């Protein structure tokens, strides 16, 4: 009794330990879950924080240009000749500078007005980051579209597998009926061989589909980073037929225009004067008084105005280039929008065609099954050949597959429309 009790306890513990494994190995996911997991799993999802850090570092570097700029320099030199006055007066000695000279100096400058250069550079840095982040979003959307394609490829393969298994069952039943007819002498044995050969063909085809299903699930696991071995198919909702203006594939053109405007502001700032405070302090031989041949401290302080007039040479052309860049962005945005709408119209028309054919597909399956039922009786009576029976059987299989695949394609088209228009 104790041994039985211990065995039962161990069996309970073993089953409890295996429970999480079994649950993990039987993960079912809807397409929406797959898309969410795919977006999170991709290594691109971590780039946004990296790009934001780059943006902050870039802006910080631009802001630091407003901090006092310090420069320290030291110099020791020897020259072949020095300045001097070759005159002599009684009681007056005019020394010449020594040929070895020394200087250590600190330069300090503080920008007071830069014509708006820093502001334009900050805006340009932010727009550059937004463009890169938007590019990442586009790549992630492409991964989501791949997830949709793979998900429904698996769904279609599973339906083909299901219908093939049903066809195999029908064929096996037909083989049994043919065997009865052969045993009764009303059908040739070769007819039974023909049916068995078709069974082998279908079995081989089934194995090919099983391999495709396995590959599809492995692909989904790689895309999502999650173990998936079952699909949770759901009816999709038809999206708005307009394009989402905030979709990454359209936002990129707005960001490009903003970058062009920032470049324009930078060019405007280039033609404005710059004002800075500066100071120099040092210790050298000679100092500021070059007639004193000795070490002494010195300093200079003041304001410095700089104006790069040569920037006017290219300013007009740069402004034209800015406008042309914005015009190009608008043209490309319009062209991409048109391509998206054309693709969406094709997907919608195909979805509408499949929707209208649903009732006909169901009616076709019912008629084909009815014809097959008659053929099964005829096969058992030996009044039709195996080839004729197989034609009826294959007609039923084709009708069933078309019905199921059309339902899958309808939902697939809806999801593709959503991501095509930027609503997913």
Buried (B, 14 or more C-beta within 10 A) or exposed (E): EEEEEEEEEEEEEEEEEEEEEEEEEEBEBEBEBBBBBBBEBBEBBEBBEEBEEBBEEBBEEBEEEEEEBEEEEEEEEEEEEBEEEEEEEEEEEEEEBBEEBBBEBBBBBEBEEBBBBBBBBBBBBBBBBBBBBBBBBBBBBBBBBEBBEBBBBBBBBBBBBBBBEBBBEBBEEBBEBBBBBBEEEEBBEEBBEBBBEBBEEBEEBBEEBBEBBEBBBBBBBEBBEBEBBEBEBEEBEEBEEEBBEEBBBBBBBBBBBBBBBBBBBBBBBBBBEBBBBBBBBBBBBBBEEEEEBEEEEBEEEEEEEEEEEEBEEEEEEBBEBBEEBBEBBBEEBEEBBEEBBEBBEBBBEBBEEBBEBEEEBEEBBEEBBEBBEEBBEBBBBBEBBBEBBBBBBBBBBBBBBBBBBBBBBBBBBBBBBBBBBBBB
